[in-house]
Amino acid sequence: MSGVSLQRLVKAYGAVQVVHGIDLEVQEKEFVVLVGPSGCGKSTTLRMIAGLEEISDGDLTIDGRLVNRVAPKDRDVAMVFQNYALYPHLDVAENIAFGLRIRKESKDVIASSVQEVGEILGLTPYLERRPADLSGGQRQRVAMGRAIVRRPKVFLFDEPLSNLDAKLRTQMRAEIKRLHKRLGVTSIYVTHDQVEAMTLADRIVVMHDGRIEQVGTPMELFLNPVNTFVAGFLGSPPMNMVKARIGSGDTGPVAEFDGNKLPLAQLPSLQNAVGKDVILGIRPEFVTVSRTKDDGAIPVDVDLIETLGSEALIHGSLQKEPFVIRTETVGQMDVLDGISGFKIKPDLIRVFDAETGSALPDQVTVQ
């Protein structure tokens, strides 16, 4: 079983601790993405797995073997970096084959392996070219080919798409996903781009200040964030945050703010929290717009509409804080010109404790 296990993993530089005893189990053939803002410890964690950073404390096992003191070359992992790190004087075939030559594999094994990888990555027509004659996406495929040809137990990706333009990033995301589906190798991928995380991962690990905030599938984290940090980090645009207080309505708990009353789901954690200060998490995608002021809609001051083709982003303010609505444009362009407020179903609102930022328990969201 080529899984990866992190148990109470710590990294410290002198007296400064940057990774604080994280625990994570990556299953065999799983694609796990570590995501978080710059400085959260995700790349440091990946480098500890690769053996490029010494582990200060805790245990790291790969395929059931403790590798804390094992040299990088003996861990049977292959890493793809943000910078392609190709040898400029070697052609594509020689770059891909370099690791096999170091291992002193036979010429027949090297030739067949390079040909196979070339076909997998669509590099066969470019095997005799040098890196300077390739596009950015082709160079990144060569870097991945150099990792694939080793047939490692674990692939490690350290922000491999950061140097590509937006169109190439989209193409390479799809290629990486197809590649993982075809090869089925355990993969750990680091990025600060939450779109990459959502589209690539079987499971996402959200990190912040050297700690794991939440682990789950992309939709679990999108629909059920455990705190305001995860809620605000995942999603594009991010979840709207509205300060409110829990009140008691005629049919159940309500959120009260600025003279408005927004119905909430009838759950014990909300019914027992009357008078409590909270933060409402409202996804821009879950909001419906309204043009009338007397249908129970929550008023919002609109100051900008970004039309993106099939959808639009409506930028407004609520409680003098930014509030964004994502809506379809087809068949309702006239609606966008006269928006006065919004509505949202009670079970689509996430409620967080205003003091701790943690989600209140037993909430129900769409699946």
C-alpha positions in Angstrom: 0.0 0.0 0.0 1.8 3.2 -1.2 0.0 5.5 1.2 1.6 8.4 3.1 1.1 8.9 6.8 2.0 12.1 8.7 1.8 11.7 12.5 2.3 14.8 14.7 4.7 16.2 12.0 6.7 19.3 13.2 9.1 21.6 11.5 11.1 24.2 13.3 13.9 26.5 12.3 15.6 27.1 15.6 13.1 28.5 18.1 10.6 29.3 15.3 8.1 26.5 14.6 6.4 26.7 11.2 4.5 23.3 11.1 2.7 22.5 14.3 2.3 18.7 14.7 0.0 17.9 11.8 -1.7 14.5 11.3 -2.7 13.4 7.8 -3.4 10.0 6.1 -3.1 9.9 2.3 -4.6 6.7 0.9 -3.1 4.6 -1.9 -3.9 6.1 -5.4 -5.5 9.2 -3.8 -4.9 12.7 -5.1 -4.6 15.0 -2.2 -4.2 18.8 -2.5 -2.6 20.9 0.2 -3.9 24.5 -0.1 -3.6 27.7 1.8 -2.2 31.2 1.7 1.5 31.9 1.4 3.4 31.0 4.5 0.9 28.4 5.8 3.4 25.6 5.7 2.1 23.6 2.8 5.4 23.6 0.7 7.4 22.9 3.8 5.2 19.9 4.5 5.7 18.6 1.0 9.5 19.1 1.2 9.5 17.1 4.4 7.7 14.3 2.6 10.3 14.5 -0.2 13.2 14.5 2.2 14.4 18.0 1.2 13.6 19.4 4.7 14.6 17.6 7.9 11.7 16.6 10.2 12.0 18.3 13.6 9.5 15.9 15.3 6.9 13.3 14.5 6.8 10.4 12.1 6.5 10.1 8.4 5.8 6.8 6.7 5.6 6.0 3.0 4.2 2.6 2.0 4.3 1.5 5.6 8.0 2.3 6.0 9.3 5.0 8.4 11.4 7.4 6.3 12.3 10.1 8.8 16.0 9.4 8.3 15.8 7.9 4.8 17.6 9.9 2.0 15.4 11.5 -0.6 16.7 9.2 -3.4 15.7 6.2 -1.4 12.1 7.2 -0.6 10.8 6.2 -4.0 9.0 9.6 -4.6 9.2 11.9 -7.6 8.8 15.6 -7.4 7.6 18.2 -10.0 8.7 21.7 -9.1 7.3 25.1 -9.9 10.4 25.8 -12.0 10.8 23.1 -14.6 14.5 22.6 -13.8 15.2 21.0 -17.2 18.7 20.6 -18.5 19.0 23.1 -21.3 21.8 21.2 -23.2 19.8 18.0 -23.3 16.9 17.2 -25.6 13.5 16.1 -24.3 14.3 12.4 -24.5 17.5 12.9 -22.6 15.8 15.0 -20.0 13.2 12.4 -19.4 15.7 9.6 -19.3 18.2 11.3 -17.0 17.0 9.6 -13.8 17.1 6.2 -15.5 20.6 6.8 -16.6 21.7 7.7 -13.1 20.2 4.4 -12.0 22.2 2.7 -14.8 19.2 1.1 -16.4 19.8 -0.7 -19.7 19.6 1.2 -23.0 16.6 -0.9 -24.1 14.7 -0.1 -20.8 15.5 3.6 -21.1 14.4 3.7 -24.8 11.1 1.9 -24.2 10.3 3.9 -21.0 11.0 7.3 -22.8 8.8 6.2 -25.7 6.0 5.2 -23.4 6.1 8.4 -21.4 6.3 10.4 -24.6 3.1 8.8 -25.8 1.3 9.3 -22.5 2.1 13.0 -22.4 1.9 13.8 -26.1 5.6 14.5 -26.3 6.6 12.0 -29.0 6.9 14.7 -31.8 9.2 16.8 -29.5 11.6 14.1 -28.2 14.5 15.5 -30.2 13.9 19.2 -29.3 15.7 21.1 -26.5 13.8 22.9 -23.7 14.4 26.3 -25.4 12.3 25.2 -28.4 9.3 24.3 -26.3 6.3 26.2 -24.9 5.8 26.6 -21.2 3.1 23.8 -21.2 5.4 21.5 -23.1 8.3 22.1 -20.7 6.0 21.3 -17.8 5.0 18.0 -19.4 8.7 17.1 -19.8 9.2 17.8 -16.1 6.2 15.5 -15.4 7.6 12.9 -17.8 10.9 12.9 -15.9 9.0 12.1 -12.8 6.6 9.5 -14.4 9.4 7.5 -16.0 10.8 6.6 -12.6 7.5 4.8 -11.7 7.6 6.1 -8.1 5.2 5.1 -5.3 4.3 8.8 -4.7 4.1 11.9 -6.9 4.8 15.3 -5.3 3.8 18.5 -7.0 5.0 21.8 -5.7 2.8 24.5 -7.4 3.7 23.2 -10.9 1.4 25.5 -12.8 2.2 28.8 -11.3 4.4 29.9 -14.2 1.8 29.3 -16.9 -0.8 31.7 -18.2 -4.4 31.2 -17.4 -5.3 29.2 -20.5 -2.4 26.8 -20.2 -3.1 26.3 -16.5 -6.6 25.2 -17.4 -5.3 22.8 -20.0 -2.6 21.4 -17.7 -5.1 20.9 -14.8 -7.1 18.6 -17.1 -3.9 16.8 -18.3 -2.8 16.2 -14.7 -6.2 14.9 -13.8 -6.3 12.5 -16.8 -2.7 11.4 -16.0 -3.6 10.5 -12.4 -6.7 8.6 -13.6 -4.5 6.6 -16.0 -1.5 5.9 -13.7 -3.3 5.7 -10.4 -0.2 6.8 -8.4 -0.6 8.3 -4.9 -0.2 12.1 -5.5 0.2 15.1 -3.2 -0.2 18.5 -4.8 0.6 21.9 -3.3 -1.0 25.1 -4.5 -2.3 28.4 -3.2 -4.9 28.5 -6.0 -8.2 27.2 -4.6 -9.6 26.6 -8.1 -6.8 24.1 -8.8 -7.6 22.5 -5.5 -11.3 22.2 -6.2 -10.8 20.8 -9.7 -8.0 18.4 -9.1 -8.4 16.9 -5.6 -10.0 13.7 -4.3 -9.5 15.4 -0.9 -8.4 18.9 0.0 -6.3 19.8 3.0 -6.7 23.4 4.0 -3.7 24.8 6.0 -3.3 28.0 7.9 -0.4 29.1 10.1 1.2 25.7 10.0 -1.9 23.8 11.1 -4.6 21.8 9.2 -7.9 23.6 9.4 -10.1 21.0 7.6 -9.8 17.9 5.4 -12.5 16.7 3.1 -13.7 16.4 -0.5 -14.0 19.6 -2.5 -17.8 19.7 -2.1 -17.6 18.9 1.6 -15.4 21.9 2.2 -17.4 24.1 -0.1 -20.8 23.3 1.5 -19.7 22.6 5.0 -16.7 24.7 6.1 -15.8 24.2 9.7 -14.8 27.8 10.3 -14.8 31.3 8.7 -11.2 30.8 7.4 -12.1 27.8 5.3 -15.4 29.4 4.2 -13.6 32.6 3.1 -10.7 30.8 1.4 -12.6 28.2 -0.7 -14.9 29.5 -3.4 -14.5 32.1 -6.2 -15.8 34.6 -5.3 -15.5 33.7 -1.6 -18.4 33.3 0.8 -20.0 36.5 2.0 -19.8 37.1 5.7 -22.6 39.0 7.5 -22.6 40.0 11.2 -25.9 39.2 12.9 -27.6 38.1 16.1 -29.8 35.0 16.5 -33.4 36.0 17.2 -36.7 34.1 17.6 -39.2 34.4 14.7 -42.8 33.3 14.3 -41.7 30.0 12.6 -38.3 29.5 14.1 -34.9 31.1 14.5 -34.0 34.2 12.5 -30.8 36.2 11.9 -31.3 39.8 12.8 -29.1 42.6 11.4 -29.8 46.2 10.3 -33.5 45.8 11.0 -33.7 42.8 8.7 -34.8 39.3 9.7 -33.5 36.4 7.7 -35.1 33.0 8.4 -32.6 30.2 9.5 -33.0 26.4 9.5 -34.9 25.0 12.5 -32.0 23.3 14.2 -31.3 22.8 17.9 -28.0 24.7 17.8 -29.8 27.7 16.3 -32.9 27.5 18.4 -30.8 27.3 21.6 -28.6 30.3 20.6 -31.2 33.1 20.7 -29.3 36.3 21.6 -26.0 35.0 20.4 -23.8 37.0 18.1 -22.9 35.1 14.9 -21.5 35.5 11.4 -23.7 34.3 8.5 -21.9 32.6 5.7 -23.7 33.1 2.4 -22.3 31.7 -0.9 -22.7 34.1 -3.8 -24.0 31.1 -5.9 -26.9 30.3 -3.5 -28.4 33.8 -3.6 -31.4 34.8 -5.8 -31.9 38.4 -6.8 -35.0 40.5 -6.3 -36.3 43.7 -7.8 -39.1 44.4 -5.3 -38.7 45.6 -1.7 -41.9 44.1 -0.2 -41.4 40.4 -0.9 -39.1 39.7 2.1 -35.9 40.3 0.2 -32.9 41.6 2.1 -31.9 45.0 0.7 -28.4 45.4 -0.7 -26.8 48.4 -2.3 -25.5 47.5 -5.8 -22.6 49.5 -7.2 -21.1 47.3 -9.9 -22.1 44.5 -12.2 -19.5 42.3 -13.9 -20.9 40.4 -16.9 -18.9 37.3 -17.6 -21.0 35.9 -20.5 -23.3 33.2 -19.2 -23.1 34.7 -15.7 -22.6 37.9 -13.8 -21.1 39.0 -10.6 -23.1 41.6 -8.8 -21.0 43.7 -6.4 -22.8 45.5 -3.6 -22.5 46.3 0.1 -24.3 45.1 3.2 -23.5 46.5 6.6 -20.9 48.7 4.7 -19.1 45.4 3.8 -18.7 43.9 0.3 -21.4 41.5 -0.7 -21.2 39.6 -4.0 -24.0 37.7 -5.8 -23.3 35.3 -8.7 -26.2 34.9 -11.1 -27.0 33.6 -14.6 -27.4 36.2 -17.3 -29.3 34.2 -19.9 -32.9 35.4 -20.1 -32.6 37.9 -17.2 -30.3 40.7 -18.3 -33.1 43.1 -17.6 -33.3 41.9 -14.0 -29.7 42.9 -13.4 -30.5 46.5 -14.0 -33.0 46.9 -11.2 -31.8 44.7 -8.3 -32.9 45.9 -4.8 -32.1 42.9 -2.7 -31.6 39.1 -2.4 -33.2 36.0 -1.0 -31.7 32.7 0.1 -33.1 29.4 1.4 -32.5 29.0 5.2 -30.7 25.6 4.8 -28.1 27.2 2.5 -26.9 29.7 5.2 -23.9 28.6 7.2 -23.8 30.1 10.7 -20.5 30.7 12.6 -19.8 31.7 16.2 -18.8 35.4 16.0 -16.2 34.9 18.8 -14.4 31.7 17.7 -15.2 31.6 14.0 -16.3 28.0 14.3 -19.4 26.7 12.6 -22.3 26.0 14.8 -23.0 22.2 14.9 -25.8 20.1 13.3 -26.4 22.4 10.4 -27.8 20.9 7.2 -26.7 22.0 3.7 -27.4 20.7 0.2 -25.4 17.6 -0.8 
